[in-house]
Amino acid sequence: MSRVVRQSKYRHVFGTPQKPENCYTDIRLSTNQWDSNYITCNTKFFAVCWEAAGGGSFAVVPWTQKGKLKADYPLVSGHKGPVLDVDANPFNDCLFASASEDGTAKIWKVPEDGLTETLRDAVQNLSGHKRKVGNVRWHPTANNVLATSSTDYTVKVWDVEKGAAKCHVDGHADIIQSIDWNYEGSLLTTACKDKKIRIVDPRTGQIVAETAAHTGVKGSRSMWLGRTGKLFTVGFSRTSDRQYAVWDPSNIGTAVTQENIDTGSGLLMPFYDPDSNIIFLAGKGDGNIRYYEVTDNGSKVYFLSQYQSSVPARGMAYYPKYGVDVGSCEITRLIKATTTGVEPISFNVPRKEGLDVFQDDIYPPTAAPEPTVTADEWFGGKTVPPKQISLEGGFVAREKPADFNPTEVKVAEDEGPATEKELRAEWRKQKDRIAFLESEVAKKDALIKQLQGN
């Protein structure tokens, strides 16, 4: 990383949080100690992993529903264990994928206007992993293709309309901490607790490259740098410094660049805008977001600035680029999840003329929210880059979402606990569930008596 003053149209990018009245409060974010982002979003909703006793739930909240969420806010509740990760479908605002400690992933469809009652029935159940499912990621160009990773050390790639795992990836020696598709969806990268990053062919299941990355014992993540084809990783050094590195898949054994950042203890959550070539690094457990510009086809990384906040982040999501406010020269919007709230943060280029004249130098064509191939075409070997659209004129809601027509809905399997340890864990879950239900019954009894007294 270089801190030399240099010419860049993004040199003065600044971050601004939304005013309190435009934020969301009384969010019961999951307290599960898993290294996911806990939140995902599209231009219609955001979804957060919810703290719920005795089962797995997440909330899907319309952006229009600002302010305090009611105590009995309707949830998506169909998992038998805590929800560890959620991902919004890039082509259909009403479809969400969830990953759970119960060993399954599920696909959910919420109403256009949001939930008015608890949603318990998934439109697809994806069973096949032997242990908890920790990550879910929709394919960036193929319709209804999903990747999952599990603590059984495997990755699966699914045709979700058929409910079938079309590809199974072995070869990881420990827990997989992150998965990410490349720009055109022809490769996956994984970061693993064995301190290695890997590149995977998601059609054959073959690991095509791997290397030792960050040497620290804490978590790491790996993501693609868009059209550059480079990999970007975050993790910890042997002395527990937070650091990042860039890797060239054609010579993956040695990092192109690697830099220590600070001595923070929380995992860094990386996000990349392929249009501006800016990386955003948000720390779990702190309120800071650092951002960097990538140049020379991914080979050089320059520090730009830092957004600072006293409120620590528990999770973070990247708002779709096609939905940013071009009139205010907003280039990126990140959605920050805290223990009890959700706060959008806008990153803008300071230009007054943006209200009157479209700033085409900071808004090149961006990926459209439309698939370019079907699942069958993609599994058959066809690769097509994302369709490009112009942001001139501002955000326009999609006319018709991508189709989701499951040809076979898999029934959720309940294999039950297989070991004494799992049996004890299930007993504790049921005990918590019973205590929760008893408290709910007591509340309702008290309310009934109060109403009868009136």
C-alpha positions as CSV (number, residue, x, y, z in Angstrom):
1,M,0.0,0.0,0.0
2,S,1.2,3.5,-0.8
3,R,0.3,6.6,1.1
4,V,2.0,8.9,-1.4
5,V,-0.4,11.8,-2.5
6,R,-1.5,10.9,-6.0
7,Q,-4.0,12.1,-8.5
8,S,-7.3,10.2,-8.3
9,K,-10.9,11.2,-8.8
10,Y,-11.7,9.2,-5.7
11,R,-9.1,10.8,-3.5
12,H,-11.7,12.8,-1.6
13,V,-14.5,10.2,-1.3
14,F,-16.2,10.6,2.1
15,G,-18.7,8.5,4.0
16,T,-21.9,9.8,5.5
17,P,-24.3,7.8,7.7
18,Q,-28.1,8.2,7.3
19,K,-29.9,10.4,9.8
20,P,-31.4,8.5,12.7
21,E,-34.9,8.9,11.3
22,N,-33.8,7.1,8.2
23,C,-32.3,4.1,10.1
24,Y,-33.8,1.0,11.6
25,T,-33.9,0.2,15.3
26,D,-35.0,-2.6,17.7
27,I,-33.2,-5.1,15.5
28,R,-32.4,-8.3,17.4
29,L,-29.3,-9.3,15.5
30,S,-28.1,-12.9,16.1
31,T,-25.5,-13.3,18.8
32,N,-24.2,-16.5,17.3
33,Q,-20.4,-16.5,17.1
34,W,-20.0,-17.2,13.4
35,D,-17.9,-15.2,11.0
36,S,-20.6,-14.3,8.5
37,N,-21.8,-10.8,7.7
38,Y,-25.3,-11.5,9.3
39,I,-27.0,-9.1,6.8
40,T,-27.7,-9.0,3.1
41,C,-29.8,-6.6,0.9
42,N,-31.2,-5.6,-2.4
43,T,-32.9,-2.4,-3.5
44,K,-36.2,-3.5,-2.0
45,F,-35.3,-5.3,1.3
46,F,-32.6,-6.0,3.8
47,A,-32.4,-9.3,5.7
48,V,-30.7,-9.9,9.0
49,C,-30.0,-13.1,11.0
50,W,-32.3,-12.9,14.0
51,E,-31.7,-13.8,17.6
52,A,-34.4,-16.4,18.3
53,A,-34.7,-19.1,21.0
54,G,-35.1,-22.7,20.0
55,G,-34.8,-22.3,16.2
56,G,-33.5,-20.4,13.3
57,S,-35.0,-17.2,12.0
58,F,-34.1,-14.1,10.0
59,A,-36.0,-10.9,9.3
60,V,-36.7,-9.4,5.9
61,V,-37.4,-5.7,6.2
62,P,-38.6,-3.3,3.4
63,W,-36.4,-0.2,3.1
64,T,-39.6,1.9,3.3
65,Q,-40.2,0.7,6.9
66,K,-37.9,3.1,8.7
67,G,-37.7,3.5,12.4
68,K,-38.5,1.1,15.2
69,L,-39.5,-2.4,14.4
70,K,-42.4,-3.7,16.4
71,A,-41.8,-6.4,19.0
72,D,-43.7,-9.1,17.2
73,Y,-42.2,-8.3,13.8
74,P,-42.9,-11.3,11.4
75,L,-39.9,-13.5,10.7
76,V,-38.8,-16.2,8.3
77,S,-38.7,-19.2,10.7
78,G,-38.2,-22.6,9.2
79,H,-34.7,-23.8,10.3
80,K,-34.2,-26.1,13.3
81,G,-31.0,-24.4,14.2
82,P,-29.7,-20.8,14.2
83,V,-29.4,-19.1,10.8
84,L,-25.7,-18.4,10.1
85,D,-25.8,-16.6,6.8
86,V,-28.3,-15.1,4.3
87,D,-27.9,-13.9,0.7
88,A,-30.3,-11.9,-1.4
89,N,-30.9,-13.2,-4.9
90,P,-29.3,-10.7,-7.4
91,F,-32.1,-11.2,-10.0
92,N,-35.3,-11.4,-7.9
93,D,-35.8,-9.1,-4.9
94,C,-38.2,-11.5,-3.2
95,L,-35.9,-14.5,-3.1
96,F,-33.5,-15.2,-0.3
97,A,-31.1,-18.1,0.6
98,S,-30.3,-19.0,4.1
99,A,-27.7,-21.2,5.7
100,S,-28.2,-22.9,9.1
101,E,-26.6,-24.8,11.9
102,D,-29.1,-27.5,11.2
103,G,-27.1,-28.6,8.2
104,T,-29.4,-27.3,5.5
105,A,-29.8,-24.3,3.2
106,K,-33.2,-23.1,2.2
107,I,-34.7,-20.8,-0.4
108,W,-37.5,-18.4,0.6
109,K,-39.9,-16.2,-1.3
110,V,-41.3,-13.2,0.5
111,P,-44.3,-11.1,-0.7
112,E,-43.6,-8.0,-2.8
113,D,-44.7,-5.7,0.0
114,G,-43.0,-7.7,2.8
115,L,-44.1,-10.1,5.4
116,T,-47.3,-9.6,7.4
117,E,-47.0,-13.0,9.2
118,T,-44.4,-15.5,10.0
119,L,-43.1,-17.4,7.0
120,R,-42.4,-21.0,7.8
121,D,-42.5,-22.8,4.4
122,A,-39.4,-22.6,2.2
123,V,-39.9,-22.8,-1.6
124,Q,-36.9,-25.1,-1.7
125,N,-34.9,-27.2,0.8
126,L,-31.3,-28.0,0.1
127,S,-30.1,-31.0,2.1
128,G,-26.8,-32.9,1.6
129,H,-24.2,-31.4,3.9
130,K,-23.4,-33.5,6.9
131,R,-22.8,-30.6,9.3
132,K,-23.7,-26.9,9.7
133,V,-23.9,-24.8,6.6
134,G,-22.0,-21.6,7.1
135,N,-22.1,-19.7,3.8
136,V,-24.5,-19.2,0.9
137,R,-23.7,-17.3,-2.3
138,W,-25.9,-16.8,-5.4
139,H,-24.2,-17.0,-8.8
140,P,-23.6,-13.6,-10.3
141,T,-24.8,-14.4,-13.9
142,A,-26.6,-17.8,-13.9
143,N,-30.2,-17.9,-12.8
144,N,-31.0,-20.1,-9.8
145,V,-27.5,-21.4,-9.1
146,L,-26.2,-21.3,-5.5
147,A,-23.0,-22.2,-3.8
148,T,-22.9,-23.4,-0.2
149,S,-20.1,-24.3,2.2
150,S,-20.2,-26.4,5.4
151,T,-18.2,-27.3,8.4
152,D,-18.1,-30.8,6.9
153,Y,-15.2,-29.2,4.8
154,T,-17.1,-29.3,1.5
155,V,-18.6,-26.9,-1.0
156,K,-21.7,-27.7,-3.0
157,V,-23.1,-26.0,-6.1
158,W,-26.9,-26.3,-6.5
159,D,-29.5,-26.0,-9.2
160,V,-32.0,-24.6,-6.8
161,E,-35.1,-25.1,-9.0
162,K,-34.3,-28.8,-9.1
163,G,-33.2,-28.8,-5.4
164,A,-30.1,-30.8,-6.6
165,A,-26.4,-30.5,-5.8
166,K,-24.8,-30.6,-9.2
167,C,-21.2,-30.2,-8.0
168,H,-19.4,-31.4,-4.8
169,V,-16.0,-30.0,-3.8
170,D,-13.7,-31.9,-1.4
171,G,-10.1,-31.1,-0.6
172,H,-10.4,-28.6,2.2
173,A,-8.7,-29.7,5.4
174,D,-10.7,-27.5,7.9
175,I,-13.7,-25.2,8.2
176,I,-14.4,-23.0,5.1
177,Q,-14.6,-19.4,6.2
178,S,-15.7,-17.7,3.0
179,I,-16.7,-18.4,-0.6
180,D,-16.9,-16.0,-3.5
181,W,-17.7,-16.2,-7.2
182,N,-15.5,-14.4,-9.8
183,Y,-16.9,-11.7,-12.0
184,E,-18.4,-14.0,-14.7
185,G,-19.1,-16.9,-12.4
186,S,-16.7,-19.4,-13.9
187,L,-14.6,-19.9,-10.7
188,L,-15.0,-19.9,-6.9
189,T,-12.5,-18.9,-4.3
190,T,-12.5,-20.1,-0.7
191,A,-10.7,-19.2,2.4
192,C,-10.2,-22.0,4.9
193,K,-9.2,-22.3,8.6
194,D,-6.2,-24.3,7.5
195,K,-4.7,-20.9,6.4
196,K,-5.0,-21.6,2.7
197,I,-6.9,-20.0,-0.1
198,R,-8.2,-22.0,-3.0
199,I,-9.5,-21.6,-6.5
200,V,-12.3,-24.0,-7.4
201,D,-13.8,-25.1,-10.7
202,P,-17.5,-25.0,-9.7
203,R,-18.6,-27.3,-12.5
204,T,-16.1,-30.1,-12.0
205,G,-15.4,-29.7,-8.3
206,Q,-11.7,-29.6,-8.9
207,I,-9.4,-27.4,-6.9
208,V,-7.3,-25.7,-9.6
209,A,-4.9,-23.7,-7.4
210,E,-4.2,-23.2,-3.7
211,T,-1.6,-21.5,-1.5
212,A,-0.9,-20.7,2.1
213,A,-2.1,-17.2,2.8
214,H,-2.3,-15.4,6.1
215,T,-0.4,-17.1,8.9
216,G,-2.5,-16.0,11.9
217,V,-4.9,-18.3,13.7
218,K,-7.9,-16.1,13.4
219,G,-10.3,-15.9,10.5
220,S,-9.6,-15.0,6.9
221,R,-11.6,-14.2,3.8
222,S,-11.0,-14.3,0.0
223,M,-12.7,-12.5,-2.8
224,W,-12.2,-11.7,-6.4
225,L,-11.3,-8.3,-7.7
226,G,-13.8,-8.1,-10.5
227,R,-12.6,-7.9,-14.1
228,T,-8.9,-7.9,-13.0
229,G,-9.0,-11.6,-12.2
230,K,-6.9,-11.1,-9.1
231,L,-7.7,-12.3,-5.6
232,F,-7.9,-10.1,-2.5
233,T,-7.7,-11.6,0.9
234,V,-7.9,-10.4,4.5
235,G,-6.7,-12.2,7.6
236,F,-4.1,-12.0,10.4
237,S,-0.4,-12.2,10.7
238,R,1.4,-14.6,13.0
239,T,1.6,-11.7,15.5
240,S,-2.1,-10.9,15.2
241,D,-1.9,-7.9,12.9
242,R,-4.8,-7.4,10.6
243,Q,-3.6,-7.5,7.0
244,Y,-4.6,-7.8,3.4
245,A,-3.0,-9.3,0.3
246,V,-3.5,-9.5,-3.4
247,W,-2.8,-12.7,-5.4
248,D,-2.4,-13.5,-9.1
249,P,-4.0,-16.9,-9.8
250,S,-1.5,-17.5,-12.6
251,N,1.3,-17.3,-10.0
252,I,-0.5,-17.9,-6.8
253,G,2.4,-19.1,-4.6
254,T,3.5,-15.5,-3.8
255,A,1.4,-12.5,-3.0
256,V,1.5,-9.6,-5.4
257,T,1.3,-7.3,-2.4
258,Q,0.7,-7.7,1.3
259,E,0.3,-5.1,4.0
260,N,-0.4,-5.0,7.7
261,I,-3.3,-2.6,8.6
262,D,-3.6,-2.5,12.4
263,T,-3.8,-4.6,15.5
264,G,-7.6,-4.8,15.7
265,S,-9.0,-8.1,16.9
266,G,-12.2,-8.3,14.7
267,L,-12.4,-9.9,11.3
268,L,-12.3,-7.6,8.4
269,M,-15.2,-7.7,6.0
270,P,-14.1,-6.8,2.4
271,F,-16.3,-5.4,-0.3
272,Y,-15.2,-4.4,-3.9
273,D,-16.8,-2.0,-6.3
274,P,-15.6,-3.2,-9.8
275,D,-16.8,0.0,-11.4
276,S,-14.6,2.4,-9.3
277,N,-12.0,-0.2,-8.4
278,I,-12.4,0.7,-4.7
279,I,-12.1,-1.9,-1.9
280,F,-13.9,-1.2,1.4
281,L,-12.7,-2.9,4.6
282,A,-15.1,-2.9,7.5
283,G,-14.0,-4.2,10.9
284,K,-16.2,-6.5,13.0
285,G,-16.3,-5.1,16.5
286,D,-15.2,-1.6,15.5
287,G,-16.8,1.3,13.6
288,N,-14.1,2.0,11.1
289,I,-14.3,1.5,7.3
290,R,-11.1,1.9,5.4
291,Y,-11.2,2.2,1.6
292,Y,-8.5,1.7,-1.0
293,E,-8.2,2.3,-4.8
294,V,-6.9,-0.6,-6.9
295,T,-4.9,0.2,-10.0
296,D,-2.6,-1.5,-12.6
297,N,-5.1,-4.3,-13.2
298,G,-5.2,-5.2,-9.5
299,S,-1.4,-5.1,-8.9
300,K,-1.3,-1.9,-6.8
301,V,-3.5,-0.8,-3.8
302,Y,-3.6,2.8,-2.6
303,F,-5.1,3.9,0.7
304,L,-7.8,6.6,0.1
305,S,-9.3,7.4,3.5
306,Q,-11.3,6.1,6.4
307,Y,-14.8,6.4,7.7
308,Q,-14.9,6.5,11.5
309,S,-17.7,5.8,13.9
310,S,-17.9,5.1,17.6
311,V,-20.6,2.5,17.1
312,P,-19.1,-1.0,16.4
313,A,-20.3,-3.0,13.4
314,R,-21.5,-6.6,13.9
315,G,-22.1,-7.1,10.2
316,M,-22.1,-5.3,6.9
317,A,-23.7,-5.6,3.4
318,Y,-23.0,-4.1,0.0
319,Y,-26.0,-2.3,-1.5
320,P,-26.4,-3.1,-5.3
321,K,-24.5,-0.6,-7.4
322,Y,-27.4,0.0,-9.8
323,G,-29.4,1.4,-6.9
324,V,-27.0,4.2,-5.8
325,D,-28.0,7.9,-5.9
326,V,-26.2,9.3,-8.9
327,G,-27.6,12.8,-8.3
328,S,-25.5,13.1,-5.1
329,C,-22.5,11.3,-6.7
330,E,-22.9,8.3,-4.4
331,I,-20.6,5.6,-5.7
332,T,-21.1,3.0,-2.9
333,R,-23.6,2.3,-0.1
334,L,-22.8,0.0,2.7
335,I,-25.4,-1.3,5.2
336,K,-24.1,-1.5,8.7
337,A,-25.7,-3.9,11.2
338,T,-25.1,-3.2,14.9
339,T,-26.4,-5.2,17.9
340,T,-29.8,-3.4,17.8
341,G,-30.0,-1.5,14.5
342,V,-29.3,-1.1,10.8
343,E,-27.7,2.0,9.4
344,P,-27.0,2.8,5.7
345,I,-23.7,4.6,5.0
346,S,-23.2,6.5,1.7
347,F,-19.8,7.1,0.1
348,N,-19.8,10.1,-2.3
349,V,-17.5,11.9,-4.6
350,P,-17.7,15.6,-3.7
351,R,-19.1,17.2,-6.9
352,K,-21.8,19.8,-6.8
353,E,-22.5,19.5,-10.5
354,G,-23.8,15.9,-10.1
355,L,-27.3,17.2,-9.5
356,D,-27.4,18.7,-13.0
357,V,-25.0,16.7,-15.2
358,F,-24.5,12.9,-15.2
359,Q,-20.9,12.2,-14.1
360,D,-20.1,9.5,-16.6
361,D,-16.4,9.4,-15.5
362,I,-17.4,7.9,-12.1
363,Y,-20.3,5.9,-13.4
364,P,-19.2,3.5,-16.1
365,P,-21.8,0.9,-17.2
366,T,-22.5,-1.5,-14.3
367,A,-23.8,-5.0,-13.9
368,A,-27.5,-5.3,-14.5
369,P,-29.8,-7.2,-12.2
370,E,-30.6,-9.8,-14.9
371,P,-29.2,-13.3,-15.5
372,T,-27.3,-13.9,-18.7
373,V,-27.6,-17.7,-18.7
374,T,-30.0,-20.3,-17.3
375,A,-28.9,-22.9,-14.8
376,D,-28.9,-25.7,-17.4
377,E,-26.8,-23.6,-19.8
378,W,-24.3,-22.7,-17.1
379,F,-23.9,-26.3,-15.8
380,G,-23.5,-27.3,-19.5
381,G,-20.4,-25.1,-19.7
382,K,-21.7,-21.8,-21.0
383,T,-20.2,-18.7,-19.4
384,V,-21.5,-15.2,-20.2
385,P,-20.3,-12.0,-18.4
386,P,-22.8,-9.8,-16.6
387,K,-25.1,-7.6,-18.8
388,Q,-24.1,-4.0,-18.5
389,I,-26.5,-1.0,-18.0
390,S,-26.0,2.7,-17.8
391,L,-26.8,4.6,-14.5
392,E,-27.7,7.8,-16.4
393,G,-31.1,8.8,-15.3
394,G,-30.8,7.1,-11.9
395,F,-32.3,4.0,-10.4
396,V,-35.2,2.3,-12.3
397,A,-36.8,-0.7,-10.6
398,R,-36.7,-3.8,-12.6
399,E,-39.9,-4.5,-14.6
400,K,-39.9,-8.3,-14.1
401,P,-37.9,-10.4,-11.7
402,A,-36.1,-13.5,-12.9
403,D,-38.2,-16.6,-12.9
404,F,-38.0,-19.1,-10.1
405,N,-40.1,-22.2,-10.9
406,P,-39.0,-25.2,-8.9
407,T,-39.6,-28.4,-10.8
408,E,-39.1,-30.5,-7.7
409,V,-39.4,-29.2,-4.2
410,K,-37.3,-31.3,-1.8
411,V,-38.9,-32.2,1.5
412,A,-36.9,-31.0,4.5
413,E,-35.3,-34.0,6.0
414,D,-35.0,-34.5,9.8
415,E,-32.3,-37.1,10.4
416,G,-32.2,-36.3,14.1
417,P,-29.0,-36.2,16.3
418,A,-26.5,-38.8,15.3
419,T,-24.1,-38.7,18.3
420,E,-24.3,-38.2,22.1
421,K,-22.8,-34.7,21.6
422,E,-25.5,-33.8,19.1
423,L,-28.2,-35.3,21.3
424,R,-27.1,-33.2,24.2
425,A,-27.0,-30.1,22.0
426,E,-30.5,-30.9,20.8
427,W,-31.7,-31.3,24.3
428,R,-30.3,-27.9,25.3
429,K,-32.0,-26.4,22.2
430,Q,-35.4,-27.9,23.1
431,K,-35.0,-26.8,26.7
432,D,-34.4,-23.2,25.6
433,R,-37.3,-23.5,23.2
434,I,-39.6,-24.7,26.0
435,A,-38.5,-21.9,28.3
436,F,-39.2,-19.4,25.5
437,L,-42.6,-20.8,24.8
438,E,-43.5,-20.8,28.5
439,S,-42.5,-17.1,28.8
440,E,-44.6,-16.3,25.7
441,V,-47.6,-18.1,27.2
442,A,-47.2,-16.3,30.5
443,K,-47.1,-12.9,28.7
444,K,-50.3,-13.8,26.9
445,D,-52.0,-15.0,30.1
446,A,-51.1,-11.7,31.8
447,L,-52.5,-9.8,28.8
448,I,-55.7,-11.8,28.8
449,K,-56.2,-11.1,32.6
450,Q,-55.5,-7.4,32.0
451,L,-58.1,-7.3,29.2
452,Q,-60.7,-9.2,31.3
453,G,-60.1,-6.8,34.2
454,N,-60.9,-3.9,31.9
